[in-house]
Amino acid sequence: MSRPSVLQLISSGGLYGAENMALELTRALLHLGCPASLGVFLNVHRPNLQVADAARSQGLEVELFECQGRIDRQTIRRVRDCLLRGRIDILHTHGYKANTYGLLAAKGTSVKTIATSHNWPGRSLSLRAYGLLDRLQLRFFDRVCAVSESVRHRLLRSLVPDRKITVVRNGIDCERFRDGRSVLRNDLSSKDGLLVGYVGRLAPEKDLHSLLRAAKAILNTLPSISFVLCGEGPERRSLEALALQLGIENSVFFLGQRSDTPDLYSSFDVVVLPSLTEGMPLAVLEAMAAKKAVVASRVGAIPKILEDGKSGLLVEPGNTKELESALLRLLRNREMRLSFGQAGFDIVESNFSSKVMAQTYLSIYSEVLSTKFEDRILSPMESGRN
């Protein structure tokens, strides 16, 4: 049986969880003999092509779609032309913008639409509004894949039909993290101590202010520890200001966006993710694949990945004291760090590989291609006209 032709579509603000998942999936689908490519929006007012550059560096086929504004009819036409020209069977979208343009571009064609809902982070009114609109339009996709049960429940509350929703766990290529080089100790010219690392967006929902407050208390006890934050986002300036206010600016390093992810994880002794909300974070899977001990919040799918006390330590979101205590526990116990790292690696290799993820999506693609959903008739924009 021939494999379906698939276009992954994403609008990127950097190289974070959803972007890395789309890359992993595209690469894994190709390894399974499925024609797959990656479509990326070239947002004229906020161009960010890191995911496109990363895809090309890995030998993946990339389509760029120039976009001038919120609803650019030329962009819809470009995506539609790509679908028809490439004889695409499945359009697989990631995120609100890709969902909107993808749904409109596929309308009236034989292309089936799949959307992966990663999460709807952000507490601002505008971000919550985008999240609500996204969940409304997801009703009109042929299938919606949730990265965790918590995301699935939010979809159900937004009246996405249960029969359209499938939970698909994120997966990664463990091989990429086997041979990382510990580059940061020389790069940072830091104190000869342990490194606590965070990789991800510097955004409010990640609660990095709590991490810095915990760092302040930890440094009072273990002054040689360094804290490394890798990524960009709207919170960077306020986090830098807080580090200065707390008097820990010489022990906290903001590295910005980095592409050498395996080397970053190899450099860390402990990885931390103090988020207030998550779906299934790739950062946790990547840290485990790199055999690193992890401290993470008990949110989203994280408790299904990390077994508290065996492959990592879980803390209540927003609890600075508990975060401090968990980090100190690992920083003081090398054997525990090594034990947790190996246990985490075994879990990821067995249950969260990119091959398993791609095989699951392939079965969903095949099922959707052989099924006709009656309510895939109107786009959300059109449905309001009747």
Secondary structure by P-SEA (a helix, b strand, c coil): cbbbbbbbbbbcccccaaaaaaaaaaaaaaaaccbbbbbbbccccccccaaaaaaaaabbbbbbbbbcccccaaaaaaaaaaaaaacccbbbbccaaaaaaaaaaaccccbbbbbbbcccccccaaaaaaaaaaaaacccccbbbbccaaaaaaaaaaccccccbbbbbbbbccccccccccccccccccccbbbbbbbccccccccaaaaaaaaaaaaaccccbbbbbcccccaaaaaaaaaaaacccccccccccccaaaaaaaaccbbbbbcccccccaaaaaaaaabbbbbbcccccccccccccccbbbbccccaaaaaaaaaaaaacaaaaaaaaaaaaaaaaccccaaaaaaaaaaaaaaaaacccccccccaaaaaac
